[in-house]
Amino acid sequence: MATSKEKDKEHGKGNLGTNTPPIVSQQEWEAAHQQLLVTEKTFTRSRDALAAERRRMPWMAVEKQYEFDGPRGRVSLLDLFERRRQLIIYRAFFEPGVFGWPEHACRGCSLGADQVAHLSHLNARDTTLAYASRAPQADIVRLKARMGWEMPWYTITDGFDADFGVDEWHGHNAFIRDGDKVFRTYLINSRGDEAMGTTWSYLDITPLGRQETWEDSPEGYPQTPPYKWWNWHDNYDAEDSPDPKWVKVSDAGEAALRKHDSETKA
């Protein structure tokens, strides 16, 4: 039986060499961490500012009537919203000619699908996430069962992928509806897709954002206090308003965070 050192060598996990960071004391490590946090917080604020710019992107009216095949037959783009206000469609490559067919979808798209957070949290913010490919529904149903994926997944039947820039490459298109009128609001693809998968990464590309009061959003956009709307994924339908006990807990958490931030700035 191979030893751990032998296994490391087989997988290229041998000695890292001498070009590694210095080994320091806990006090020195804490100081270095605090210094790097300055850069990290700047990055976080920059990301928030980018999301705010997305919420001010102009909208493009979707005039064509696109159709998809779903588990229960033919549906329209409007149907994909599932009566919610916002929709994100990820174009996944699963079809003849794609590496892995017919057993698997594209490895990159599959890695992304494995990262998708529980959809109930997105749904609680009036947002639907859907996948779309050119594979027939029978193959999509089989693939989802094999991989344990639960997101809605539709079959593209027309020029949707070409019209929205995802016919040759993967990407997330964001949409919003006003009654029966549908508008395209954003597209993120290429390396931008790497960060997708969390509730927050999805909401940050939508026109309404996370819909929390701290966000820089246009006047009149829906916003509620942060943390208060959070819930267990199996409990959103059970209660329409924040639980008073959770409000108390989250208020205490916010106060502790504010105290910590003020102390670190002092």
C-alpha positions, 0 to 999 in steps of 0.5 A: 500500500502506498504511503501518503508521501508516495501518493503526494508524489504521484499527484504532483503534491511533493515539496513546495520548494523554498518560494513560500511565504514566511512563517510568522507568529500569531501576532505577526499573522494577525497584523498581516491579516488586518493589512490585507483586510483593507484591500479585501474590504475595498474589493467588497465595496467595489463589487457592491458599486458594480452591482449598483451600476447593473441596477441602472443599466438600460433595459432592452424590450424583448419583442420576439415570442420565444418558446421552450419545451418543458416537463409539461410541454411547450412554454413561453419565455414569460412562463419561465418567470413562474409568475415572479418578477425576475428571471435568470436563464443560464445557457448550459451546453447539453446536446449532440456534439458537446463533450460528454453527450449523451451521458453528461452535459459540458463539464464546465456547465456541470461544475456550475450546476453543482454550485447552484444554491437552494432555489427557495432563497432566490424565489423569496426575492421574487426571482427564478433561476432556469437552465436552458439547453438544446437537448430533448426534455427526456435527456434533460430529465434523465441528466437531472436525476443522475446528477441530483439537480433540481433547477428548472431546465428547458429545451431551446426550440428557436433562436433564443440562444443566438439572439442573447449571445449564448449560442457558442458559449455559456452565459447568464441572461437576466430579465425582468417583467412588467405584467406581460412585457419582458425586458433583458437587463444584463448578461454575464458570461466567460469568467464571470460565470465562475463566481455564480452559484450563490444566492448573492451572486445571482441577485447581484446581476438582477435589476432589483438586486438583493432588495435590501435597504443598504443597497444603492438602488434607484428610488422606488425599488423594493427594499427590506432590512437585511437579514430579516427576510432570511429563512430556512429553505423549507419554511418560506411558505409557512410564514409571510413575515419575519419571525420576531425571534429571528428579528431579535437575533439578527438585530443583535448580530448587526449591532455586534458587527457594527461594534466590531467595525468601529473598534477595528477602525479606531 
